[in-house]
Amino acid sequence: MGSGAKFDATAVRIADISKSYNCPLAYLLRKRLRKVGISKGFKAVFSEELPKREAIIQAEERNKKSQVGTISYLPAVFGCICAQACITELVEI
């Protein structure tokens, strides 16, 4: 899910999408999935850290409400956690 406006690499978690929290992107995805009848059943990598308000810049662009900054290492941490989840799943099969 989203790493924008977050800084704590130790707060990254793997859980079912229905169990994710404190992530605006996960919230929007859960909302869209519910419209098509899906409420659970796949894993998501998310951060339990609340987004930092000072990292969000209001935008005046069309179809965009804000610009959200991210720290350089956090998307890589999300990727490593995704890779770990995939490898773990393959090993368990």
C-alpha positions as CSV (number, residue, x, y, z in Angstrom):
1,M,0.0,0.0,0.0
2,G,1.2,3.6,0.4
3,S,4.5,4.7,1.8
4,G,3.9,8.4,1.3
5,A,4.2,10.6,4.4
6,K,5.6,7.8,6.5
7,F,9.1,7.3,7.9
8,D,9.2,4.3,10.2
9,A,10.5,1.1,8.5
10,T,9.8,-1.0,11.6
11,A,6.0,-0.2,11.2
12,V,5.7,-2.1,7.9
13,R,3.4,-5.1,8.2
14,I,1.9,-8.0,6.1
15,A,-1.7,-8.8,6.6
16,D,-4.9,-9.5,4.8
17,I,-6.2,-6.4,3.1
18,S,-9.2,-6.4,5.5
19,K,-6.8,-6.1,8.4
20,S,-4.8,-3.1,7.1
21,Y,-5.2,0.3,8.9
22,N,-3.7,3.8,9.0
23,C,-3.2,3.7,5.2
24,P,-5.3,6.0,3.0
25,L,-4.4,4.0,-0.1
26,A,-5.5,0.8,1.5
27,Y,-8.8,2.4,2.6
28,L,-9.5,3.4,-1.0
29,L,-8.6,0.0,-2.3
30,R,-10.8,-1.8,0.3
31,K,-13.7,0.6,-0.6
32,R,-13.4,-0.3,-4.4
33,L,-13.0,-4.0,-3.7
34,R,-16.2,-4.0,-1.5
35,K,-18.1,-2.6,-4.5
36,V,-17.3,-5.7,-6.5
37,G,-18.0,-8.1,-3.6
38,I,-14.5,-8.7,-2.3
39,S,-13.8,-7.9,1.4
40,K,-10.8,-10.2,2.2
41,G,-8.6,-12.9,0.7
42,F,-5.3,-11.4,-0.3
43,K,-2.2,-10.2,1.5
44,A,-1.2,-6.5,1.6
45,V,2.0,-4.8,2.7
46,F,1.2,-1.6,4.6
47,S,2.6,0.6,7.3
48,E,0.7,0.9,10.6
49,E,2.3,4.3,11.1
50,L,0.0,7.3,10.7
51,P,0.9,9.6,7.8
52,K,2.8,12.7,8.9
53,R,0.7,15.8,8.1
54,E,3.8,18.0,7.4
55,A,4.7,15.7,4.4
56,I,1.5,16.4,2.6
57,I,1.4,19.5,0.3
58,Q,-2.0,20.7,-0.9
59,A,-2.1,20.8,-4.7
60,E,-4.3,23.0,-6.9
61,E,-4.1,20.7,-9.9
62,R,-7.0,19.1,-11.8
63,N,-7.9,15.6,-10.4
64,K,-5.3,15.9,-7.6
65,K,-5.9,17.2,-4.1
66,S,-2.4,16.8,-2.7
67,Q,1.2,15.8,-3.2
68,V,2.6,13.4,-0.7
69,G,6.3,13.1,-0.2
70,T,8.1,9.9,0.8
71,I,11.5,9.1,2.3
72,S,13.8,7.4,-0.2
73,Y,14.3,4.1,1.7
74,L,10.6,3.3,2.6
75,P,9.5,2.1,-0.9
76,A,12.5,-0.3,-0.9
77,V,11.5,-1.6,2.5
78,F,8.0,-2.3,1.1
79,G,9.5,-4.1,-1.8
80,C,11.7,-6.3,0.4
81,I,8.7,-7.2,2.6
82,C,6.7,-8.1,-0.6
83,A,9.6,-10.3,-1.7
84,Q,9.8,-11.9,1.7
85,A,6.0,-12.7,1.6
86,C,6.2,-14.2,-1.9
87,I,9.2,-16.4,-1.1
88,T,7.7,-17.5,2.2
89,E,4.5,-18.5,0.3
90,L,6.5,-20.4,-2.3
91,V,8.5,-22.3,0.3
92,E,5.3,-23.3,2.2
93,I,3.7,-24.8,-1.0
